[in-house]
């Protein structure tokens, strides 16, 4: 699970570095695969909850 978290952190860092055009393309690719998208939302939601518990 921590390896997945590390990958997501890398992804979120790299997402900040890509242009808006690239980002919209990536989002289209993700939403095309709705199962992957819902899994990503689930993980991001869990990460946000974990961050809230820390503070």
Buried (B, 14 or more C-beta within 10 A) or exposed (E): EEEEEEEBEEEEEEEEEEEEEEEEEBEEEBEEEEEEBEEBEEBEEEBEEEEEEEE
